[in-house]
Amino acid sequence: MPLPFLKMHGLGNDFVVLDARLKAVRLTPMQYRWIADRRYGIGCDQLIVLQPSQRAAVSMRIFNPDGGEVGACGNATRCVADLLMREKRQDEVILDVGGRLIKAYRGSVEHVVQLDMGVPVLDWEHIPVSKAIEPGEPFTLFSAFPPAIMVNMGNPHAVMFVKDVAAVDVEEWGPKMENHPFFPEKANITWAKVVSREHVVIRVWERAAGATLACGTAACATAVAARLQGLVEPQMTVTLPGGDLQVAWQGGMGDTEHPVWMEGPAETSFSGIIDENTLSAVA
């Protein structure tokens, strides 16, 4: 059968959304890769498959362009939440994202969504990293950069605070750090500059996706890392290449059991249908 889809994005971090709530969607890794390809397919940073859930409005599955599945994507969660709240005509919704329940709320402006991203994971075994480190303890990955803070926001992140994010060659260093032996499941890599105690600028290399215009979980991980280092106030603007996210975390070193809140836009670009013959040809 032809496969309908939505193309959505949060600050340019873009997604192909497939609705499998009523009819199952079964795709091969090669088909996921074809859909994500920006020259031969539709093109996206991640593919999102919506499935029924017994404990939430929907269950979200997230696939990287290489066909591998990951556990979290903050921008995609905002997009799906915006879609569901418009569909259900509600101002809040609960989503099952990689087994984690995330609460979403309608923002004060249309197509702006606020998420309760949950409590950050700082225990080294659950980030995970390959060496025991104290929560929030910086670890040097490469001598070219300051030590990184490790945070899991549904996926593993390494955050480094640098003097100039624009000077970082993300395409060179991103793959090296993503695949560092310190990360048994690879990691998302973030370079951050603290502009003020209420403003941080970041650039992100996402595992298996590369450099993206925005990464919601990276913005949240950066806020946690900056708070652990005493660099920022609890509420801050995180600027990414695609725009701004508002992030808040009341926690700090020795007081980490607080949820991270993120607010930002969610946009629908277009809808379409993937021809069944095309899908069959790339199976």
Residue pairs with C-beta under 8 A, 6 or more apart in sequence:
1 23
1 276
2 273
2 274
2 275
2 276
3 18
3 25
3 273
3 274
3 276
3 279
4 18
4 19
4 271
4 272
4 273
4 274
5 16
5 17
5 18
5 35
5 42
5 271
5 272
5 273
5 274
6 16
6 17
6 19
6 83
6 268
6 270
6 271
7 14
7 15
7 16
7 17
7 42
7 44
7 268
7 269
7 270
7 271
7 272
8 14
8 15
8 17
8 76
8 79
8 80
8 83
8 266
8 267
8 268
8 269
9 15
9 75
9 79
9 267
9 269
10 74
10 75
10 76
10 78
10 79
10 214
10 216
10 242
10 264
10 265
10 266
10 267
11 75
11 213
11 214
11 240
11 242
11 243
11 244
11 245
11 264
11 265
12 212
12 213
12 214
12 241
12 242
12 243
13 45
13 75
13 76
13 212
13 213
13 214
13 215
13 216
13 242
14 43
14 44
14 45
14 269
15 44
15 45
15 46
15 47
15 48
15 73
15 75
15 76
15 79
16 35
16 36
16 42
16 44
16 47
16 48
17 47
17 48
17 50
17 79
17 80
17 83
18 25
18 47
18 48
18 49
18 50
19 25
19 50
20 49
20 50
20 51
21 50
21 51
21 52
21 58
25 49
27 35
27 279
28 67
28 283
29 66
29 67
29 68
30 67
30 282
30 283
31 279
31 282
31 283
32 47
32 63
32 65
32 67
33 65
33 66
33 67
34 40
34 41
34 279
34 282
35 41
35 42
35 44
35 47
35 274
36 42
36 43
36 44
36 45
36 46
36 47
36 63
36 64
36 65
37 43
37 65
42 272
42 274
44 65
45 65
45 206
45 209
45 212
46 62
46 63
46 64
46 65
46 70
46 73
46 76
46 209
47 62
47 63
47 65
48 60
48 61
48 62
48 63
48 73
48 76
48 79
48 80
49 60
49 61
49 63
50 58
50 59
50 60
50 80
51 58
51 59
51 60
51 61
52 58
52 59
53 59
53 96
55 94
55 96
55 101
56 94
56 95
56 96
56 101
57 84
57 88
57 93
57 94
57 95
58 80
58 84
58 95
58 96
59 95
59 96
59 97
60 76
60 77
60 80
60 95
60 96
60 97
60 98
61 69
61 98
62 69
62 70
62 71
62 72
62 73
62 76
62 97
62 98
63 69
63 70
64 70
64 206
64 207
64 208
64 209
65 208
65 209
66 208
68 208
70 98
70 155
70 207
70 208
71 97
71 98
71 99
71 100
71 154
71 155
72 97
72 98
72 100
72 153
72 154
72 155
72 217
73 97
73 155
73 216
73 217
74 115
74 117
74 153
74 215
74 216
74 217
74 219
74 220
74 262
75 214
75 215
75 216
75 264
75 266
76 216
77 95
77 97
77 102
77 104
77 115
77 216
78 104
78 113
78 115
78 216
78 262
78 264
78 265
78 266
79 266
79 267
79 268
80 95
81 93
81 95
81 104
81 113
81 115
81 266
82 111
82 113
82 266
82 268
83 266
83 268
84 90
84 93
84 95
84 104
85 91
85 92
85 93
85 104
85 106
85 113
90 106
91 105
91 106
92 103
92 104
92 105
92 106
93 103
93 104
94 101
94 102
94 103
94 104
95 101
95 102
95 104
96 102
97 154
98 154
100 118
100 154
102 115
102 116
102 117
102 118
103 115
103 116
104 113
104 114
104 115
104 116
105 113
105 114
105 115
105 116
106 112
106 113
106 114
107 113
107 114
107 263
111 265
111 266
111 267
112 263
112 264
112 265
112 266
113 263
113 264
113 265
113 266
114 261
114 262
114 263
115 216
115 261
115 262
115 263
116 259
116 260
116 261
117 153
117 154
117 216
117 217
117 220
117 259
117 260
117 261
117 262
118 153
118 154
118 259
118 260
119 256
119 257
119 258
119 259
119 260
120 151
120 152
120 153
120 220
120 221
120 224
120 249
120 251
120 256
120 260
121 127
121 151
121 152
121 153
122 135
122 136
122 150
122 151
122 152
122 224
122 256
123 135
124 131
124 132
124 133
124 135
124 150
125 132
126 152
127 150
127 151
127 152
127 156
128 152
128 156
128 183
128 184
128 185
129 139
129 150
129 156
129 182
129 183
129 184
130 181
130 182
130 183
130 184
131 139
131 182
133 139
133 150
135 256
136 149
136 225
136 228
136 229
136 253
136 256
138 146
138 147
138 148
138 149
139 147
139 148
139 150
139 182
140 146
140 147
140 148
141 147
141 148
141 158
141 160
141 177
141 180
141 182
142 173
142 176
142 177
144 173
145 160
145 162
145 173
145 191
146 160
146 161
146 162
147 160
148 158
148 159
148 160
149 158
149 159
149 160
149 224
149 225
149 228
149 229
150 156
150 157
150 158
150 159
150 187
151 157
151 159
151 221
151 224
151 225
152 221
153 217
153 220
153 221
153 224
153 260
154 217
155 188
155 207
155 217
156 183
156 185
156 186
156 187
156 188
157 187
157 188
157 189
157 190
157 217
157 218
157 221
157 222
158 177
158 183
158 187
158 188
158 189
158 190
159 190
159 192
159 218
159 221
159 222
159 225
159 226
160 189
160 190
160 191
160 192
161 192
161 193
161 194
161 225
161 226
161 229
161 231
162 168
162 191
162 192
162 193
163 193
164 193
165 191
165 192
165 193
165 201
165 202
165 203
166 203
168 191
168 203
170 191
170 203
170 204
170 205
170 211
171 210
171 211
173 189
173 205
174 189
174 205
174 210
174 211
175 205
177 187
177 189
177 205
178 186
178 187
178 188
178 189
178 205
178 207
179 186
180 187
186 207
186 208
187 207
188 204
188 205
188 206
188 207
188 215
188 217
188 218
188 221
189 204
189 205
190 202
190 203
190 204
190 205
190 215
190 218
190 221
190 222
191 202
191 203
191 204
192 200
192 201
192 202
192 222
192 225
192 226
193 200
193 201
193 202
194 200
194 226
194 231
194 232
195 201
195 239
197 231
197 232
197 233
197 236
198 232
198 233
198 235
198 236
198 237
199 236
199 237
199 239
200 222
200 223
200 226
200 232
200 236
200 237
200 238
200 239
201 238
201 239
201 240
202 218
202 219
202 222
202 238
202 239
202 240
203 211
203 240
203 241
204 211
204 212
204 214
204 215
204 218
204 240
205 211
206 212
206 215
206 218
213 240
213 241
213 242
214 240
214 241
214 242
214 243
214 245
215 240
216 245
216 262
216 264
218 240
219 238
219 240
219 245
219 247
219 262
220 247
220 249
220 260
220 262
222 238
222 247
223 232
223 236
223 238
223 247
223 248
223 249
223 260
224 249
224 251
224 256
224 260
226 232
226 236
227 234
227 249
227 251
227 252
228 251
228 252
228 253
228 256
230 252
230 253
234 248
234 249
234 250
235 246
235 247
235 248
236 246
236 247
236 248
237 244
237 245
237 246
237 247
238 244
238 245
238 246
238 247
243 264
243 265
244 264
245 262
245 263
245 264
246 262
246 263
246 264
247 260
247 261
247 262
247 263
248 260
248 261
248 262
249 258
249 259
249 260
249 261
250 258
251 257
251 258
